[in-house]
Amino acid sequence: MDSRISIMNDMKKLGFSEYECKAYLTLLEDYPLNGYALSKNSGIPRSRIYEVLKNLITKQMVFEQAEEKNKLYYPMEPDIFIKKLKENYQAVFSNISQYAGNLYKTKRQDDKLVVIKGRQNIISFLNLLIKGAEKRIALSIWDEEIREITPELDNALKRGVMLRGIYFGESMPYDSLVPHRRIKRYMAEKKQRYISIIIDSIHAISGVVSKEEDSKVTWTKDEGFIEVSEDYIAHDLVVNLYSASLNKEEYEDFEAFADNVHNQYFHYSDEEFNTYIKLK
């Protein structure tokens, strides 16, 4: 895409019309200009040029100077214009955030479950939550997903945020994460990749992230859901750290025992399961 078109699209996102973009960018290239010359150089119809200039003067992007019988137009210096724009938008964001926040708190529903669909939407939302993390991030995550949130995780760690959790992958990205003991088996057996992340014990995100546009996670601030999610990750940490502390023979016995419990849980009748428990 042409650079000028790209910048105009960015300016439009900030609320400027196409004609306003054209007029300002044209003045940056060649100034001062009168209305006729600006209309000719920018391609803006003469019938619209003075209306556009009036809007730009109001927005303090352009200023007018009378010279003899002619009116000439100058662009505001880009650095000054951008600085002023940032200040204006910061004030707007602050006002909206404060007012909307007060409204939302009056009808707060922390037990609601919000479904977020689409892998990129999920990743973007995770990065947004991580950007606001202040104390602790707990996660159970695969290599494919952690790569896309690494920059924000790095920033969080620099702020002093604690990171804990289970990692499904072969190259350990953070010392504070624990690799899953059955990674090769999981990578071969699991049909989908799941994710579970808890931010500051306030936000919990859990679901499938390997189906591209069909990926779907649940986000909630429900205390019960968060506690269950925390326990799930903590339990996985205990099991994996314990197994890592065993010697080879002990480890093989432990894995065989774990497989038996898994089979009993999923495949045996109540009577068979109860018999198995009593034998132990």
N, C-alpha and C positions, 0 to 999 in steps of 0.2 A: 504494500500500500504506500502511496506517495506520502512523504513526511508532512506536507502541508495539510493533506486531507486527514491524516491521523491526528494532528494537533487540533484541527477544527472539530473533529469528533470528540476530543477530550474537552474542549471548551464548551461544546454543546451539553456535555454531561453536567457542566457547572451552571447551565441555564442560559447561555448566550445563544442568540439566534444565528443562523447561517450568515446573514448580512452583517451582523455585528462582528462576527469572526473575520469575515473578509475585509471589512473596513479597517479593523485594528491591525491585522497582519499586513495589509497594504501600506498603512501609515508607518509601520515599523521599517519597511523597506525603503520608503521615500517620503520625507516630510521636510517642511510643511507643505500641505496641499490645500487648495480650495475645494469646495464641494464638487465643482464640475470635474476637476482633475481626478479627485478621489473616485467619483462615479465611473469615470472612464477607465482608470487603472484597475479598479476592483471588479468591474462588471456588474456593479449594483445599479439598478435603474435610477435615472435622475429624479424620478417621481418619488423615490423612497430614500434617497441618500440623506436628506436633511432630517428626516424622522429617525434614521439609524444613528446619525451623529448626535442628535438630541439625547437618545437613549445612552450612548456611550459617554457623553458629558455628564449625565446624571449619575452614571456608574463610576465616574472619575477615571475612566480609561483613556479619555481624550479630552484635551482642553482647547478652547477657542481663543484666537487672538486677532483683533481687528487691526489691519494695516491699510491706511488710506481708505479706499472704498471697498476693500476686499476683506473677507474673513478667511483666515488660514487655520488649519487644524493640525495639532501636534499629538503624538501618542504619549501616554504616560510611560515612563521608563518601566520595562518589564519587571525588574526586581522590586520596584516600589508597588507596582500593580499586584504582583503575586503576594507580596507581604501583606498588603491591605486585604486582599481576597482571603488569605488564610485567617487573618484576625477576624474578619466578618463571619466566616464559616465556623470558626471555633466558638464564637459567641452564640451563633445559631444552634450549633450542636449542644452546647452547654445548656441553653435554655430549654431545648426540646427534651434533652435527657432528664433534666431536673423535673420538668412538668410531667412528662410521660411516666417517669419513675414513680412519682407521687400518686398518679392515677392508678398505675398497675398494682402498687402495694395495697391499695384499698380493696382489691379483689384478688388477692394472692392465692394461687392454687399450686402449691409445691408438689401435690400428689399426681398431677397430670402427667400423662405419657405422650410425648411428641414423636411422631415417626418422621425420620429424615430419609429421603430416597435419593439414589444416585451416588456413585462412589466419589466423584469430585465434589459434590455438595457436602458429603460427609467429611471429607478431608478438609475442606475449607472451614467447616464449622468447628472441627477439632482444633485447627490452627487458631481460630478466633478465641476459643475457650482457653487454650494453652497460653495465648498472648496475655490473658488476664489472670493467670495463675499466680498466687501469692505465697503459698505454703508447701503444697504437696501434690504430686501427680503419681497415681498408681495405674499401672496398665498391664494388660496381657495382649501382646501384639506380634504380628508377623513382620518379617523383614520388608516385604513389599510396601507395607503401610508406614512403617517407622521412617523409611527414607523420605517420605513426603511431609513429615512433621518434624524432622531433625532440626532445621533452622530455628523453629520456634521453641523446641525443647532446649536447644543450646542457649537461647536467650533466657529461658526460664531458669536454667541452671546458673547462669551468670547473675541472676537476680537473687540467688540463694534458695530457689525452690528445690525441695527434695524430690528425687525420682526413685521409684521402686516398681518392681514388677517382673513378669515372665516374658521372655523373648523367644519367638519361634524363628530361628534362623541359624546360619552357620558362622557368621562374622559378628562378634559381639560389639554393638555400637557404644554401650555404656557399661562401666564397671559395676554400677549399682543395680543392673538388671541380672536376672538369673536365667541361663539357657534351659529350655525344657529338655529333660533327660531323654525323651523319646523323639527327638526332633526328626530324625530320618524316617522313623516309622510313621509319625504324624504327617510328614510331608507326602508320604506314599499313600496313606490311608484316607486322610481327610479330603472330602469332596469340596469343601468350602473353607475360606479363611474367616475366622471370627475375630472380633475385637472387643475389648472391654477397657474403658478408661474412666477413672474417677479424678475429678479436679477439685482440690481443696475440700474434699468430702461434701461438696455442694452440688456438683454436676456429675451425672453418670451417663455414659454412652455405651451401648452394647448392641451387637448385632453382626450381620454378615456384610463383608466389605469386598468380596471377590467376584461379584456378579455385574460389575460395571454399572450400567444404568438401572439394573434391577437390584443392586445392593440396597440394603435397608437396615437402619439401626433405630433404636429407641433412645431418646434423650429424656431424662427426668431429673427432678430435684427432690424426689420423694425419699425421705430418710430411710424407710425400710428397704427400698430397692438399692439405695447406696450401700447400706450395711451388708446386704447379701452379696453385692458385687465386691465389696472390700474383703469379705470373708472368703469368697471364691479365689481371689488372687492370693490372699494370705495363705490359704490351704495349699494352693499350688506351690507357693514358695517353700512351705514346710516340707512337703513331699519331695521336691526336687533337691533341696539342700540336704535333707536327711539321706536320700539315696546317694548323693555325691560323697557323703562321709563314709560310706561302706566300702569294705574291700570287695574284691571280685566275687567271691563265693557268697558273701552276705548280700551283695547287690543282686545276684541272680536269684537267690531265694526270695528276696523282697519283690522283685518284678514278677516272679511266678505267683506269689501270694496276691499281688495286686491284680494280675490277670484273672485269677480264680474268683476274687471278689467281684470284679467287673462282669464275668460270665454269670455268676450267681445272681447278680443284681438285674441283669437284662434278660436272661434266658431261662431261669429256673422258676418252678412254681413256688408258692408260699411255703408249702410243706418241705420241699427240697431245700429251700433257703434257710428255713428254721433249723432243719437238721444240720446243715453246714455250720451255722452259727454255734449250735450246741457242741459240735465236735471241736470247735476251736476253743 
